[in-house]
Amino acid sequence: MASDSCVERYTEFFNSKDADKSGSLSLEELRDVLKPQGYTDAQSKSFFENCDYSGDGKVSLDEFLKAMGAVPAEVHKNAAFLSVCRSFDKNGDGTIDNKEMKAIFEELRKKDVPDSDIDRIMELVDTDGDKKISYNELSMHVFGVKVE
């Protein structure tokens, strides 16, 4: 069972995302919450269906609280990784190019990273040679697994 502070946080989160204040979350409300966190539409729909225990097409607070303990940690990890990738992907094309890689280091306050080092990183991670790093290429290089 989740601690009281977790239940309180989940309840506060749920209420803040219940846009129409109906006391339940629709699939659209849940998608709006999960998409910026890196979840795909399919994952959002699956999560919604797993939360909607009553099958009435909406997720109540009780259903949401119950489900929060049932979501596999791997789904959350993948979503978090995709969210980070999307934050690096400034042009939204699903890849990280040389310019975006340079911006990552600048954000990390590593402005003195030579272009040759960035080029080398790109070479090492860009396995298909398209001069861009896909999210899966990055995940394979860093973690050894593809993201879903």
N, C-alpha and C positions, 0 to 999 in steps of 0.2 A: 504494500500500500504506500502511496506517495505521502510525503510529509505534509503537514498543514501549510507550510510556506510554499511548497510546490503547488498544492491545490489552490492556494490563494493567487499565486502568479498565473496559473492556467486559467482561473476564473476571470481575473482581470484582463488577461490577453483575449479570451473568448469574448467578453463583453465589449472590448474595444474594437473587435473585428466584426461584430454583429451590426453591420451598417444600417440596417433598417429597424434595429432595436426590436426585432420580433421574438427574441429569446432563443433563436436557433440560427445556425449558419446554413446558407444555401451552398450549392456547389460553386456558384460564381463567387460568393464571398470567400469561400475557402481557397479557391484558385487565386484570387487577388492577394491573399495572404501568403500563399506558398510559392507563387511564381518568383517574386523578388528574392526568395530564399534559395532558389536554385531548383525547385521541383518542376518537373515537366507537367503538362496537362494530364498525361496518362497517370502519372504518379499522384497528382492531386485528385483525380477521379477515383483511383484505387483507394487512396486514403479516405476520401469521402465515403465510399461504399463500405469500407471497413469500420468507419465510425457510425454510420447510420444503421444501428442495430435493429431499430424498429421497422426499417424499410419504408419510411414515410416520405423520403426525399428531402429530409432536412436533418441536421445534426443538432441535437439539444445539448445543453451544457453537461448534463449527466453522461450522455453518450461521448462527448468530447473528452471529459475527464477519464472515463473508462478507457478510451482508445489511446490516450497519451502514454499509457503503460504498455500498450500492445504493439507499437510501431517498432519494427526492427531498427536497431542502431545503425545498420549499414545504409538504410534509406536516408537517415539524417546526415550521415557522413558524406554520402554522394551529393546530396543537395547542398550541403555547406561548401563542398569543393567546387561545385558548379557555380555557386554564388560568388565565390572568390574569383573564379575564372572570368565570369561576366563583368566583375568590377574592373578587371585588367583590360578587358576587351572593349576599348573605348568606342570603336566604330560599330560594334554589335554584329560583326560578321561571323562569330562563332570560332574565331581564331585569335591568336596573339601574334602580331607581326613585330618586326624589328623596332619600329617606332614605339609601339606599345610596351615592348620589353624595356626599352630605354626609360620610358616614363615610370615603369615599376621601380626601377632602381632610383630614379629621382625622388619618387614618393618615399622611398626608404632612406632618403638623404644620402644616397651613395652616388652623388653627381660626378665623382671622379672615375667612374667605371669607363674604361676606354671602349670605343666602338668595336675594337678587335675582340674584346672579351664578350661583348654582347653578340657579335657575329658567331663566336665559338659556341656560346650557349645555344643559339638558334640552330647551328649545325648539328650539335649533339642531340637535341630534342626533336627536331624536325625530321622524322623518319621517312616521310614521303617526298621530301625535297621540294615542297611547294613554297618555301621561304616564309612559311607561317607555322605556328604551333597550334594544333587543334587541342581541344580540352582533353581528348583521349590520349594524344601524344604526351601531353604534360603529365597526366595521371599515370600512364605507363612508365614514364621516366622516373617519376617521384615515388610512386607507390607500387608499381609493378602490376597494376590492374586497370582495366577500362572502367570508365564511369558509365552508368546506364542512362 
